[in-house]
Amino acid sequence: MNFQWIKSNSRSCCVAGVVNRMLLQNLSLDEAIDKTLQTGRQAVNVHLIPVHELESIRSAAIELQKRVEETRRAVPADGGQ
């Protein structure tokens, strides 16, 4: 059996989970990827994940983290009121 995402949006959910773990639990990128994939909620046969898929998740998570950080800085402290 091969590595497979469970649903069509599972990859994007995985990337969001990785970024959440990085920001909220202060985990490194690789630790966050491992913990997110180990839940088994997004994919099956995670131990067989191809290297190119891991690299794709890494790059997507880095991009999403940058967007989150930019958004955090853009919102005023009083919530814009």
C-alpha positions as CSV (number, residue, x, y, z in Angstrom):
1,M,0.0,0.0,0.0
2,N,1.1,3.5,-0.7
3,F,0.9,6.8,1.2
4,Q,-2.4,8.5,0.4
5,W,-4.3,11.5,1.6
6,I,-7.8,10.6,3.0
7,K,-9.7,13.5,1.4
8,S,-9.0,16.1,-1.2
9,N,-8.5,18.8,1.3
10,S,-6.4,16.7,3.8
11,R,-3.1,18.1,2.6
12,S,-4.1,21.7,3.3
13,C,-5.5,20.7,6.7
14,C,-2.2,19.0,7.4
15,V,-0.3,22.2,6.5
16,A,-2.5,24.3,8.7
17,G,-2.0,21.8,11.6
18,V,1.7,21.9,11.2
19,V,1.7,25.7,11.4
20,N,-0.6,25.7,14.4
21,R,1.7,23.3,16.2
22,M,4.7,25.4,15.3
23,L,3.2,28.6,16.6
24,L,1.2,27.3,19.6
25,Q,3.5,24.5,20.9
26,N,6.8,26.1,19.8
27,L,7.8,23.0,17.9
28,S,10.3,22.9,15.0
29,L,9.0,22.4,11.5
30,D,10.0,18.7,11.4
31,E,8.6,18.0,14.8
32,A,5.3,19.6,13.9
33,I,5.1,17.6,10.6
34,D,5.8,14.4,12.4
35,K,3.2,15.0,15.1
36,T,0.6,16.2,12.6
37,L,1.0,13.1,10.4
38,Q,1.1,10.7,13.3
39,T,-2.5,11.5,14.2
40,G,-3.6,9.5,11.2
41,R,-6.5,12.0,10.5
42,Q,-5.2,13.3,7.2
43,A,-3.4,10.4,5.6
44,V,-2.9,6.6,5.6
45,N,0.4,4.8,5.5
46,V,2.3,8.0,6.7
47,H,5.4,6.0,7.1
48,L,5.6,5.6,3.3
49,I,5.3,9.3,2.6
50,P,7.5,10.3,-0.4
51,V,10.4,12.7,0.1
52,H,8.9,15.1,-2.5
53,E,5.6,15.2,-0.6
54,L,7.5,16.0,2.7
55,E,9.3,18.8,0.9
56,S,6.1,20.1,-0.5
57,I,4.5,20.2,3.0
58,R,7.6,22.0,4.4
59,S,7.5,24.7,1.8
60,A,3.7,25.2,2.1
61,A,4.0,25.4,5.9
62,I,6.8,28.0,5.7
63,E,4.7,30.1,3.3
64,L,1.6,29.8,5.5
65,Q,3.6,30.7,8.6
66,K,4.9,33.9,6.8
67,R,1.3,34.9,5.9
68,V,0.1,34.3,9.5
69,E,3.0,36.4,10.9
70,E,2.2,39.2,8.5
71,T,-1.5,39.1,9.4
72,R,-0.7,39.2,13.1
73,R,1.3,42.4,12.6
74,A,-1.3,44.0,10.5
75,V,-4.1,43.8,13.1
76,P,-4.1,46.7,15.6
77,A,-3.9,45.8,19.2
78,D,-7.3,47.2,20.0
79,G,-8.9,45.1,17.2
80,G,-9.3,48.0,14.9
81,Q,-12.0,49.8,16.9
